[in-house]
Amino acid sequence: MPKAATAKGGEEKLNFAILWVIVLGTFMAVMDGTIVNVSLPKMISVFNSSTSQAQWIVTSYMLTLGIVMPISGFLGDRFGYKRVYSVAMVVFVIGSLLCGIAWSIDSMIVFRVLQAVGGGTMQPLGMAILYQNYPRERMGSVLGIWGISMMLAPAIGPTLGGYLVDYASWRFIFYVNIPIGILNLFMAKARLPETKLVQGRSFDFVGVITSSVGFFCLLLALSQGNSRGWTSPYIATLLFVSLFSLTIFVHNELNHQSPLLDLRLCKNYVYSISLIVSSIISIGMYSVIFLIPLLLQSILGKSAFLTGLILFPTALASGVVMPFSGKAFDRYGARALVTGGLVILIITTYMLHYINAWTSLYVIMFWLIVRGLGMGFCFMPSNTAGMNTVPTHLVGRASALSNVVRQIASAFGIAMFTSILTSRQTEYMGYLAPSINVNSNEFLHIQKEIMSMATGLGMTTDSVMAMSSNMVLQHAIKESLVLAMGDCFLVASGITIIALVLAFFFKGRPKTAGVKAGERIKPADSTNLELEV
C-alpha cells in the first residue's frame, strides 16, 4: 500500500477517535442537566428540605452554564483546547463525586455549581475542537454524529435517573459519571491534539463581569418568573440588572480588540440566521421535554421511569437520523434538510395539541417519534450551516456564542410555556368550574357508584357527597390542564413557522471554507473579521 494512502488512513482513524472523545464528553455534560430532575423528591426527603430549596439543585446548574460558556472560547485560545477540555473534565468528575457524597441541600447546590463549571466548559469546546480537526466538507457528517449526544442525553437522563432512584440509590446518578469521565479523560489525553496558543489576546475583564451578571440575572428571572410573578419587584429588578449589564456587555464586545463573545460574528447573515433557527428549534424541543412528561405523569399517572421509556424512542429516532442528515448536508446543503425537518416539526407539534387523557399511548408515541425524525433532520444542519461560514481561528468564539444563545433560548422556552400553561389553565378552569352540575346525570352516576362502594365502609351521605364533588373537581382540573397544554403546542408550532421562513435563506449546496483537517490559520486582528457568507 502506498505511503500516502497509509498516512491518510491513519489520519482518518485518529479523527474518528477525536470525534468519539467529544461525543462522550458532550453526552455526559448534557445528560446531567436533566438526570437530576426525577431525583428531587428523594433529595427533599433525605435532606429534609423544601421544594423551593431543592429546585436550586437544577437552577444552579443552569445558571452556571450561562456564566462559564462565554469564557470557554477565550480559555481555549489562551491555554489550548485540549488542556482546557481535560481540566474541565477533571472538574466535572470531582463535582460529580462530591454531589454523590453531599450531606445537605446547601452542599449539594455548591457541588452542582462545581459540576456545571466543568460541563459548561466542555460543551462549546467540544464543537470547536471538531472544527479544528476536520475539513469543512465533512462537518455535516461529523456534527451529525456529535448531535446524537445532544438528542439522546435529554431523554436518557430522566430514564436512567428514574431507574437508579427506583432500583438503586439517587447518589448513583452522580457516581455513574466518575468511571465514564475518567475513561474520557484518558481518551482525550491519548487522542486529542493540542492547539497552538493564541498570543496577544487581552483579557476582556469588563466582558466577563457584565456577561456573568447579565446572563445570571436573565436566566434566574426566566427560571423563577412564574413562581415569583413576572411583575414582582424581585423579577423586575433581575430583568433591569440583566438589561443594564447586557447593554454594557454588547457595547464593550463591539469595541473591544479581543472580545469575550465576538458579537461581530453576527455580521455574517448566514451565521445569524443559523443562531435564530437553532434557538427556535431548541425552544420547540424543550416544549416537548417539559410538557409531555407533565402530561404522562400528572394526567395519565405514569411513573418517571415509564415516562422516560415512552420518550426514549423519540430521541432514538433523532439519533438514528442525524448521521444520515449530516451526510446529506455535506452533499446537498442545509436548505432542503432544515425546511423539510421544520415542516415535520410544525405538523407533529400541531397534532400534539389534540392529545387528551383518553389518547392512546401508542398514538402519542407515534407523533413523538415522527417529530423526533424531523428534529434529527433540521437540528444539526441548521447549526452547521452557520458554523461552516466562520473562519477556523474564530470557531471557539462562534461555538461559545451559539451555545450561550441556545442555553438562553431553552430557558426562555421553558419559562414561556410554564407561563402559558399556568394562565390558560386558570382561564379554562374558570370556564369549567361553574359548569359543574351536581344534578347532572354524570354527577349522579358517579355519586351512585361511590355510594355502592361506601355502603360497607360506614361512610355518611355527606362524606359521599364531598367525595363525589372532589372527584368531579379533580376531573375539571385535569381537563383544564390538558386544554392548556394544547394551547402550548399551538404556540410552539406557530413559533416554528418563523424558523421555517428563515430556513429558506440557507444555501442549497454547501460552500466549504477550504480548510483541511488540522490546518491552523494565523489569527487575524479581530477588529477586521473576514467572514465567509
N, C-alpha and C positions, 0 to 999 in steps of 0.2 A: 504493500500500500504506500502511495506517495506520502512524503513527509507533510506536505501541505494539508492533505486530507486528514492525516492523523492529528495534526495540530488543531484543525477545525473541529474534529470530533471531540478532542479533549476540551476545547472551549465550550462546546455545546453542553457537555456533561457538567462542567463547572457552573455554567449559567443556570442549568436546571437545579443544581444544588443550592445556588443562591436563592432561587425562587421559592423553594420549599422552606428555607430558613425564615423568609419573610412571611410566608403563608402561616406557618405555625405561630410565630410571634404575634401577628395581627389577630389571629383567631383567639388567642388567649386574652389579649387586651380587650377585644370587643365583647367576648363572652362574659367577662367579669362585670360588664355594665348591666347585664340582665340576670345573671345566675343568682344574684343575692336576693332578688325581689321575693321569690317564693319562700325564703327562709326568714323573712322579717317577723311573722307571727311567733316563730320559735324563739328568735332572739329577744323579742319583747318579753316572753315568758321567762327565759333563762336569766336575763339581766334585770328583770322586774322594772322595765322602763315603759314610758308612754309611747303611743303610736307616733306622735309628733317628733319625739326624740329619735325613734328608730328610722324615720324617714330620712334623717340626716346621713344614715349609712349609705343610702343611694344618692342623695343630693350632693354630699361632699365629693363623691367620686366624679359626678358630672361637672361640678364647679371647677375642680382641679384640672380636669381635661381641658376646659376652656382657657385656663391660665397657662398651662405648660405647652400646649400645642403651638402657639405663636412663637415660642422661643426655640422650638426644635430645629428649625432651619438654620438659625444663627449658630447654635451649638454644633450642628453637623459641619457647617463650613469652617468653624473656628478650631474644632478639636478632632475632626474626622468622623465620618458617618459610622464606620464600623465600631470605633471606640465608644462613641456616644450610645449607639444601639446596645452594645454589650453592657455598658454601665446601667442603662435603663432597664435591661432585663434583670440584672442583679438587684436593682431597687425593687422591681416588681415581685421577684421571688421572695425577698426579705419581707416586703409588705404583706404578701400572701401568708407567709409563716406567722408573722405577728398577728394578722387578723384571725388566724386559726386558734391562737392561744390567748386571744383577747379576754380580759377578765371583767370588763364593764362596757357599758354603751359608749362612754367617752373614749376609752382606749380603742374601741372598735372604729370609731369615727376618725381618730387620729391615724390609725394604721391604714384605713381605706384611702386617706389622702396620700400617704406614702405610696401605696399601691398604684394610685392613679398617676402619680408623678412618673413612674416607670411606664405604665400603659399608655399615657397620653403622649409621651415622647416617642415610643416605638411606632405608633400608627403612621404619622406623617413621614418619619424617617424611612419606614419600610418602602413606601411608594417612591421616595426619592432615590433610594438605593437601586431599585429596579430600573429606573430611568437612566441611572448612571452605568448600568451593566448590560443593557440590552439595546439593540438598534431600534429606531422608531418604527421601522416597517414590521416589527414583531410585537409591538407593545399591546396591540389588541388581544393577541393570544395570551401574552404574559399576564396582563391585568384581568383577562377573563378567568384565568386560573386563580390569581390572587383574590379576585372578587368572591370566590366560593366561600372564603373565610368570613367576608362581610355579610353574606346572606345566611350561612349556616349558624354562625355564632349566636345571633339573637334568638334563634329558635331552639338550638341545643341547650342554651343557658338555662331557661326555665325547666326544660325536660330533665336535664341532668341534675339541676338543683332540687327539683321535686323528688326525684328518685333517692338522692343522697339524704334528704331530710326525712323521708318516709322510712327508708330501709337501712340507713347507716347513722350518720351524725351530721348536723348542719356544718360542723367545723371542716368536714371533708370537702366542702365546696371551695375552700381556700387551699387545703393541703394538696388537692389534685394538681394545683399549679406548680408545685415545687419540683417534682421529677420532670415534668414536661419543660419547665423553664430551664432547669439545669441542662437537659438534653439540647434545648435550643441554643443555650449559651455556648456549649461545646461545638455545635454545628456552625454557629456564627464565627467562632474563633478559627475553625478549620476552613471554612468556605468563603466567607465574605472578604473581598479585597478592601484594603484601606484606601480612602480617597485622599487626594492632595489637599493640604490645608490652604484655606483662602486667607492670605495675609493682607493686612492693611484695613480690615473692616473695623470701624469703631463701634463700640458697644452702644446700642440705642437705649440709653437708660430711661429717657422720657417715654419711649415706646413701650418698654417693659412695664413701667409703673402704670401708665394710663390704660394699656390693654388689660392688665391684670385687674385693676379696679373696675374698668368699664365692662369687661366680659363677666366678671364675678357678679356684679350687681345686676346685669341684664339677665343672666341665667338664673340667679336667685329669685328675681322678680317673676320670671316666667314659671319657675317651679312652684312658687308659693302664692301666685296671684289669685288663684281660685279659692284657696283656703283662707287667705287673709283679706281678700276683697280687692279688686283692681283699683278701686277709688280710695282705699285706706291710706292714711298718711305714711305708713311703713312702705307699701309698694310704690306710692308716688315718689317718695324720697329715693328709693332704689333706682327707679327709672330716671329721675332727674340726674342723680350722680352718674349713672351709666351714660346718659346722653351727653353730659358735660365732659366726662372723661374721654369718651369715644370721639367727640368733636375735636378735642386737643390731639388725640391719637391720630386721626385722619390727617389733620394739618401737619403734624410732625412727620408722618410717614411719607407724605407727598413732597416734603422738602429736605428730608434727611438723606445724607450721602449713602449711608448703609442702613436702610430701614429694617425694622424687625419683621414686619409683614409688608412686602413690596406691593402697595396698592396700585402702583403704576402698571402692574401686570394687567389690570382691568382695562387699559387702553386697547388691549387685544380683544376685539369684539367676540371672537370665537371662544376665547377663554372665559369671558364674562357671561356669554350665553350658556356655556357649559356649567358655570357656577350656579346660575339661576335654575336651569333644568335639573341638575343633580340635587339641588336643595328642595325643589318641589317634589321630586321622586322620593327623597328622604322623608318629607312630611307625609306623603301618602303611605310609605312603608310603615312608619310608626303609628299611623292611624289604625292599621290592622293589628299591629303588635300590641297596641293599647286597648282597642275596643273589643276585638274578638275574644281574648281571654276573659274580659269582663262579662261578655255575653254567655260564654260557655260555663263560667263558674257561678255568676250571680243569677242567671236566668235558668240555665239548664242543669245546674247543680253538679257539674263535673269537677273532679279533683284537679289540683295544679299539675300533677304528673300526667293525667289523662289529657288535660288541655295541651300540654306540651307535645304529647304524641299526636294529637289531632293537627297541630300546627306544623309539625316536623315535615310532612310531605310537601308543604308549600315551599319551605326553604330548600328541600332536596330538589324540587323541580327547578328552582332558580340556579342551584349549584350545578345541576346536570347541563342546563342550557348555556351557562356562562362561557365555558371553554369554546363551544361552537359559535357563540355570538362574537367572541373575541377573534376567532379566525375569519369570520365573515366581515368583521370590521376591517381587518388588515387588507381584505380584498375589495370590499365594496364601499367602505366609509361608514360614517355614523348615521346619515340622514334616514335611510330606509330602516335600519335596525331600531333606532330610537323612536321614530314615528310609529312604526309597527308595534313596538312594545308598549308605547304610551296609549295607543288605541285599545289594546287589550286591557291595560290598567283602567282606562276610563269605563269600558263596558263592564268589566268584572266588579269594579268598585261600585258602580251604579246598581248592579244586580244584588250586591250585598245589602242594600237598603231594604230589600224585600224580606230579609230574614226575620223570623219571629220565633216565639217559644215552641211552635209546633213544626218548625222546619227540620227536616231530617239531617242528621249529622253528615250523611253521605252527600247531600246537596251542598251543605256548607263546605265540605272538604273539596268538592268538585270545583266550585268557584274560586276557592283559595289556591288550589293547585294551578288552575289556568292563570290566575293572577300572578302566581309565582313564576310561571313561564314568561309572562310579559315583563316582569321585573328583571328577569335574567337577560332579556333581550335589550333592555334600554339602560340599565343602571350603570354598568361599567363603560359601555360605548360613549355615553354622554359625558362621562368624566374624562375618558381617554382622549376624546376629540379636542378638548381644551388643553390638556396637558401636553399633547403632541405638538402644539404650536409654541411651546415655551422652550427657549434655549437651554441646553443641558446645565449650564452653570447657574441657572435660576430655578431648577426643578425643586430644590429643597424649600425655597421660599414659596413657590407655587403650591407645593404639596401641603405645606403648613397652612396657607391661606384657605385652600379648598377644604381641608379637614375642619378648620375652625368654623367656616361658614356652614358646613353640613351639621356640625355639632349644635350650633345656634338654631338652625332650621329644625332639627329634630326636637329640641327643647320647645321651640315655638309651636311646633305641630301638636305636641302633647298638651301644652297649655291651652292652645286654641280649641282642641277637641274636648278637653275637660270642661272648658267654659261653655261651649255649645251644648254639651251633654247635660250639664247642670241646669242651665237656663231653660232649655227646651223640655227637660223632664218636669221641671216645676210648672211650666206652661201647660203641658199635656195633663199633668196631674190636676191642674185647675179645671180642665175640661171634664176629666173622667170622674173625679170625686163627687161632684153634685149629681152625676147621672146614676150613682149607685142607688138602686131602688130596693128597699127591704121588702117590698110587696111583689117584686117581680117573680116570675116562675123560676128563674135561675137561682135566685137567692133562697126561695122557699125550698127548692130541691136540695141545695147544699145544707140548709138547716135540717131538713128531714134526714139526710144521710148522717149528719153528725149526731142527731137525736137518737138514731137507731144504734150508733156505736157507743153513745154515752149512757145508755139505759142501765147497763150492768156496772157502770163506774160510779153511780150515785151522783151524777152531775145535776145541778139545778137548771131550771129553764133559763134563768138569767145568764148562767155560765155558757150555756149552749148558744144563746143569742149573741153574747160577746165574742165567742169563738167564731161564729158564722160571720159576723161583721168584720172581724180581723182578717179572716181568710179572703173575703171579697176585697178588703182594702189592700192586702198584700198583692192580690192579683192586679189591682189597678196600678200599684207602684211598679210592678214588673212590666205591665203593658206600656206605661209611660216611658220606662227606661228603654224598651225595645224601639218605640217610636222615635225617641231622641237619638238613639244610635243610628237609625235610618237617616235622620237629618245630617248626622256627621258624615256618613258615607256619601250623601249627595254633595255636601260641601267639598269633600276630598276629590270626588270625580270632577267637580267644576274647576277646582284649582289645577288639576292635571291637564285640563284643556289648555290652560295658559302655557304649560310646558310643551304641549303638542304644537302649538303655533310657533313657539320659539325654535323647536327642533327642525323646522323647515329651513332654517338659516345655516344648518350644518352643511359641510361639504359632502358631495355624493361619493367621491373617491378620495382616499386619504392622500395628503401631501406630506411626505416624510421629511424629516428635518435633515436627513443625510448625515446622521451621526452614527458611527459604528460603535459596536459594543466595546466598552472600556475606554473609549476615546475621551480625553479630557480637554475641554475648551478653556482657554485662559479667561478668567473672569474679566468682564468689561466693566467700565465705570457704570455703576447702577443709575447714574443720572441720565445716561444715554442708552436706554434699553432698545434693542432692535428685535422686536417680537415678530415672529413669522405669523402671518394672518392668511 
